[in-house]
Amino acid sequence: MSATGAVLTRPPVQAGGAPGVVPQVVLAVVCGGYAVGAALGWGSPELALFMGDFGLSVAAFAAAVSCFLYSRRHHGRFRPAWLLFAASSAMAGIGNGVWGWYEVVLREPVPSPSLADFCFLLFAPPAIVGLLVLAKRPVTKAGWVCLGLDAWLIGGSLLTLSWSLALAHTAHFQGQSVPQGALALAYPLLDIVLVSMVLALHFKRSSAHRSAINTAIAALALTVLCDALFSSPLLREHYRSGQILDAGWFAGSMLLTYAPWVARRLPGGDTAAAPERTAPRTPPATGTSAATAAATRPIAGSLAALTPYLAAAVCTLGILYNVLDGRRIDRVVLFTGCTVVLALVVRQGIMLLDNITLTQELAQKENHFRSLVQGSSDVIMIAAPTGILRYVSPAAAGVYGRDAEELVGSELASLIHPEDLGRVVHEVRRFLAARPEDEPTTRIECRFRAGEHRPGGEKWLNVESTVNRHHGGLIFNSRDVTERVRLQAQLQHNASHDALTDLPNRALFTERVSQALTGRRATDPGTAVLYIDLDGFKQVNDTIGHQAGDELLIQAARRLAESVRAGDTAARLGGDEFAALIMGDGSRDHAAREHRILEVADRLRIRLSDPYKIDGRDVRVAASIGVAFAEPGITPGPLMRNADLAMYRAKQAGKGCVKLYAPQMQADVVRRAELATKLRTALHDGEFALLHQPVVELAGGRITAVAALARWRSAQGILFTPAEFLRVGDRGRLKEDGDRSAELGRWQLEEAVQQAAGRHRAGHPVPVAVRISAHRLLDRALPPKSIEALLSRHGLPSGSLVLELADTDPRIPLEELERRLVALRRLGVRIALDGFGSGAAAVGALRRLPVDVLRLDRDLVDGVVDSARLHKITSGLLRIASDLGMQSVADGVDLPEQIVALRSMGCTHGQGMAFSGPLDEHRLRHALTQGGYAVPGPGSEGRAVVLSGTGLPVRHVKKGREPLSPGRVLGELPRRFGPGDGRDGAETALASPPLRPNSETSVPPT
């Protein structure tokens, strides 16, 4: 037997059993006790008469009560049968009671006929009708006719035999009266009818309540047997009440008493009480019981089919008995035999027509089944209990590439892939061990051997089968799911790999890192994660297109995969970011493993920085790599974060390099996050204030503009510049930080325009200068129309807004920036170029961009007095501005000597502490009302006039102007000096706290 056949034998299943043994034992003891008493004569004639009459009456009444109570409790199709059995038993009980009244009470012979005889005659009709109710109901008229014919065949045959043996002598009455003779014939005739129904019902009984029906049939059969013995002349002449014959009647009544309650109980404790509403749940036959049940079914069917012929044979025996006995054939025997033969012929004709109809229906159903099976795209296979395939549908040729005839007779185990066979056997065993009603089917998926004619040439196919039970074997309804399995594998691969480069994606890379940290090499300290970013990739997309950028990524992924070992993992995390998991070599030397990983990282950097051949041109990008080692106890998230931090530190260090993670990097990130949180809180709570620093004409001291400066007011009332916060926004890697910086810029611009419009309405039409970065100016979230709407909303006249271009990064596309500035100038917005002189980028921007004002870098202004070299450079730059017709503004003018020197070189305007620090709105309007500031005259080059103010406490910052807000110190307006103040330009200093040096760094409050 094959491996699969070994498991197709169904294991035993525990099921509900029959009623307990105790009632059966009690029944046997009672019947046996009565039989022993009857055999011993009960000890006295009086007790024998009592037990023979009233004992039988009590037993009959017990059967009547039992059947009646059962019919009251259980409503169903068989309820009338038990009521009829109760009535039949009641008649027997009354008859025995009357018989005992005469014999025991009156001590007289029982008259014939009597009331007892009438009751005994009424015993059989209800029992006969009850048996008809218990019989399986025919579904057609022909079935009802066949049932009647079968009953007559049995009854007529028994009548013929009985008449030939004994009833013919009884029918001559032998000196008896007509009622006595009729009574003598009624008993055996009714018994013959009852026996006929018992025999017919035995082969046509309903499958429901089988145990109860069998017990009732046995009870009635025992009663009929005792009646037949009582009717024989030999026994009837010597019969006395209380003899052994009464034990048979007593046992029949007791069996009928027990019959209704013998129904098999279900496992849950319920009885199969209503089979017409709910089918009984019978456990599957197992072992010997299954074989016995399978063997008895054909035998019972054969006996049922042979019943009419057996009845005809019995009738023939009756006639032959008369012939062999030398007697003339009685007319009753002849008539009965003819009717039996006629009934047999009619029945055979009906059965012949019925068989023809059934044959046609069977052929039609077989055609339907054959069409369904042969036309199905699924393969249907039937496996015997030995595992041998007994049937395979023709669809196997198209699905498996093998003919069905070739598969029939082969072992199922030989067709299943060896790696899947154990799992299939286990599932089949589990399925057969389960209850059929709990799990009627199961699904099994395995690989099946394909034939040579299979399209595509696959050797093994993925097959999904629905398995059902079938006569101890199995039915497999199988379908080819190879394409589905292949698609699922492809989808799973796509879910864990990058679609462009086919490298593992972030999810799979994280899983690999987790396996490396928790697997057998978890204690290996040499495992490291590398984060790689391609510097300059955005420029590739912007210059030669995204398709070229995709090709560059594919080539970079190929280089990366070729540069790592087979046990390492290269992945693409998204965009131009890649990662590599480098497994350790088991070395415990910290310096050696660090040297090895850095050497691998540098090799990757060089390989990824080599030129890429795309569309016939060489394209170059650099690679910034961050390295983080797997420390003990670290998880994948922190390890990958550390490598990410190291990679961004490499980008900040100038790009195209390798950086190793250090704990300080995480501390810097935490600090920047805290500062960003403070910035968000300050913006939300309105803690920022807008101050203005005057821009003064160096020739006459008139205020010609004001520069808007943002300040953060701490809880202690001290104002701080937001330089640190803005650096978080400008350099932070989180987009949210950049959004906060942009939000601060929007607030500063709108607040400056709003306050400038208020000053215009108050009679101070002074332009306001707002510093903005070139990146911010190119942001699509700040189109020219939004600035136009802002000016219109607040009513600020044209020419009253000056945008100071903060940075001139050479990587910024000047063409787009130029278009944006031209659009703004059409709106009346003036453009100032800040930081002029700080680098070559500013000169390039001056050549391309439409600029109205040049702002000298603070470093030039600081050294213009002391350094002859800086003096000449500044003079040359101012000459360029003058030649281009631009105004010039010197930033950081803190000393009178600087005013004189700058004015002599042609600088038109200045801004710094020599005039005023940043002012709030009230002090600014006061300064505008005053009209301007005193400036040193032409003859004051040798005097050092220091102007300062008093008032609010101040903090100073480093030299140089913060990215978005000029100015450093908030103070009061200085005292003015001029021709009318009586001082003639003499050096004047106002009492005030000493100024802190410019190199002092502002620290935000904690």
NORHU-V295694 format. One record per pair of residues at least 12 apart in sequence whose C-alpha atoms are under 6 Angstrom apart, sorted by the first residue. I is the first residue (numbers start at 1). J is the second residue. Records with the same first field share a line. If there is no record, write none. Layout:
BEGIN
I: J + J
END
This chain:
BEGIN
1: 386
4: 387 + 413
5: 385 + 386 + 387
7: 429
8: 385 + 473
9: 385
10: 432
11: 433
12: 286
15: 267 + 283
16: 265 + 266 + 267
18: 264 + 265
31: 251
35: 247
38: 242 + 243 + 244
39: 244
48: 242
49: 241 + 242
51: 242
52: 241 + 242
53: 96 + 100
54: 97 + 100
56: 250
57: 93 + 96 + 97
59: 253
60: 89 + 93 + 253
61: 90 + 93
63: 253 + 256 + 257
64: 86 + 89 + 90
66: 257
67: 82 + 86
68: 83 + 86
81: 130 + 133
84: 126 + 130
85: 127
88: 123 + 126 + 127
91: 119 + 123
92: 120 + 123
95: 116 + 119 + 120
98: 116
99: 116
128: 194
135: 201 + 204 + 205 + 206
136: 204 + 205 + 206
149: 343
151: 196
153: 311 + 340
154: 196 + 311
155: 192 + 193 + 196
157: 311 + 314 + 315
160: 315 + 318 + 333
161: 318
164: 318
191: 224
203: 304
208: 275
209: 263
211: 263
212: 259 + 260 + 262 + 263
215: 259
216: 256 + 259
219: 252 + 255 + 256
222: 252
223: 249 + 252
374: 394
377: 395
378: 478 + 479
379: 393 + 395 + 396 + 477 + 478
380: 392 + 393 + 476 + 477
381: 475 + 476
382: 474 + 475
383: 473 + 474
384: 473
385: 472 + 473
387: 411 + 412
388: 409 + 410 + 411
389: 408 + 409 + 410
390: 408
391: 408
392: 404
400: 450 + 451
401: 451 + 453 + 454
402: 451
415: 448 + 449
416: 447 + 448
417: 447
420: 446
441: 467 + 468
442: 466 + 467
443: 465 + 466
444: 464 + 465
445: 463 + 464
446: 462 + 463
447: 460 + 461 + 462 + 463
448: 460 + 461
461: 482
462: 481 + 482
463: 479 + 480 + 481
464: 478 + 479
465: 477 + 478
496: 508
501: 554
503: 571 + 572
504: 571
505: 571 + 572 + 573
506: 573
513: 636
514: 636
524: 586
526: 584 + 593
527: 582 + 583 + 584 + 630
528: 582 + 628 + 629 + 630
529: 580 + 581 + 627 + 628
530: 579 + 580 + 626 + 627
531: 579 + 625 + 626 + 643 + 644 + 647
532: 577 + 578 + 579 + 624 + 625
533: 576 + 577 + 623 + 624
534: 576 + 622 + 623
535: 621 + 622 + 623
536: 621
568: 581 + 582 + 583
569: 581
605: 623
609: 621 + 622
622: 656
623: 656
624: 650 + 651 + 655 + 656 + 657
625: 647 + 658
626: 643 + 646 + 647 + 658 + 659 + 660
627: 643 + 660 + 661
628: 642 + 643 + 661
646: 659 + 660 + 661
672: 728
687: 712 + 713
688: 711 + 712
689: 710 + 711
690: 709 + 710
691: 708 + 709 + 918 + 919 + 920
692: 706 + 707 + 708 + 709 + 918 + 919
693: 706 + 707 + 917 + 918 + 919
694: 706
695: 910 + 911
696: 909 + 910
697: 909
698: 908 + 909
701: 932 + 933 + 934 + 935
702: 932
703: 932
705: 766 + 767 + 768
706: 768
707: 768 + 769
708: 769 + 770
709: 965 + 966
723: 962
729: 741
754: 794
757: 796
767: 800 + 801
768: 801
769: 802 + 803
770: 803 + 804
771: 803 + 804 + 964
772: 804 + 805 + 806
773: 805 + 806 + 807
774: 807
798: 828
799: 828 + 829
801: 829
802: 829 + 830 + 831
803: 831
804: 832 + 833 + 834
805: 832 + 833 + 834
806: 834
808: 841
810: 841
818: 849
831: 851 + 852
832: 851 + 852 + 853 + 854
833: 854
834: 855
835: 855 + 856 + 857
836: 855 + 856 + 857
837: 857
852: 886
853: 886 + 887 + 888
854: 888
855: 888 + 889 + 890
856: 890
858: 891 + 892
875: 905
888: 907 + 908
889: 909 + 910
890: 910
891: 911
892: 912
893: 911 + 912 + 914
894: 912 + 913 + 914
895: 914
896: 944 + 945
914: 947
917: 969 + 970 + 971
918: 970
934: 976 + 977 + 978
945: 987
948: 974
949: 971 + 972 + 973 + 974
950: 971 + 972 + 992
951: 971 + 972
954: 969
956: 968 + 1000 + 1002
957: 998 + 1000 + 1001 + 1002
958: 998 + 999 + 1000 + 1001
959: 998 + 999
END
